Structures are given as structure tokens and as C-alpha cells.
Amino acid sequence: MMVRLLRHMRCDAVCRESGRAALDYLTGATPDLMVVDVMMPDLNGLDVLAAVRARPATRAVPVIMYSAVTDDATAERAAALGAQAFVVKGRMAFGELRGVVERHVRCPDA
């Protein structure tokens, strides 16, 4: 859903299937925004977020957590690690998701 939203906004969007793949991608790129799921193969999204914040090149990249996980403890941990937003999948309409993204990155048609 989030990749579709970003592409609809004419943003370049890259999807990685695992936490390790996302971190490997970051060795050669510094994105304008990251959308990270909590539940991913190998490294969970909180581990990815912690690694992103630990790297000087990505420390300031805005991160939106986008997940089916709904517990407050996970959302609080994400905020403590520096996530700009925690969005629960299926709980926001397309326009609301777009608003969350627009608060953190400017796409060509945003």
C-alpha cells in the first residue's frame, strides 16, 4: 500500500523484502524517507530503525513505521528510537496516509 501511495505521488519508491536487505541498500543510498514494517524477515523493523539511527549517513532520514502491530509498547519503542510516525496498516484512509508522508517528504506532485 505504501509503495503504491508513494508512486501515486510520483515519488521514487524502492522496496526491500527484509531488514538486512534494507540495511544493505543503505550502504549505497540515502533516501529522503523510509517506511519500515515492524514484522520483517531476519531483522525486525525496530532493529532496522535502531541501525538507521546509529549510522551518521542515515541518522536524519525520516522513518515512518507502517505495520499491522497494534500494541502501544511497540509504538512507544519506535518513537523512542526516533520514528516520526507509527501507522497501523488498514487504519488510515489513503488521504490520511498521504498526509503522513507529506509531513516528512516532498514528492513532485505533493
SULGIGI-V912767 format. One record per pair of residues at least 6 apart in sequence whose ideal C-beta (glycine too) atoms are under 6 Angstrom apart, sorted by the first residue. I is the first residue (numbers start at 1). GAP is how many residues later the second one is. D is the distance in Angstrom with one decimal. If there is no record, write none. Layout:
BEGIN
i = (I I)
gap = (GAP GAP)
d = (D D)
END
This chain:
BEGIN
i = (2 2 3 3 5 6 7 9 9 9 10 10 10 11 16 16 18 18 18 19 19 19 19 20 20 22 23 26 30 31 32 33 33 33 34 34 35 35 36 36 36 36 37 37 37 38 38 38 38 46 49 49 49 50 52 53 53 62 62 63 64 65 65 65 66 68 70 75 78 84 85 102)
gap = (33 64 10 12 92 7 6 98 100 101 97 98 99 96 6 9 22 23 24 21 23 24 29 22 23 26 28 32 27 30 73 29 71 72 27 29 29 31 9 12 27 29 8 29 30 6 7 29 31 31 14 32 34 31 6 6 29 22 42 20 21 13 18 21 21 21 18 11 8 20 15 8)
d = (4.7 5.3 4.8 5.2 5.5 3.9 5.3 4.0 5.9 5.4 5.5 4.2 4.8 3.8 4.3 5.5 5.5 4.2 4.9 4.8 5.3 2.8 4.5 4.8 5.7 5.6 5.6 5.6 5.5 6.0 4.8 5.1 5.5 4.0 5.7 4.7 4.9 5.0 4.3 5.4 5.9 5.7 5.2 5.9 5.1 5.9 4.1 3.9 4.5 5.8 5.7 4.7 6.0 5.5 4.7 5.7 4.9 4.8 3.9 5.0 4.7 4.6 4.8 4.6 4.9 4.8 5.4 4.3 5.1 5.6 5.2 5.1)
END
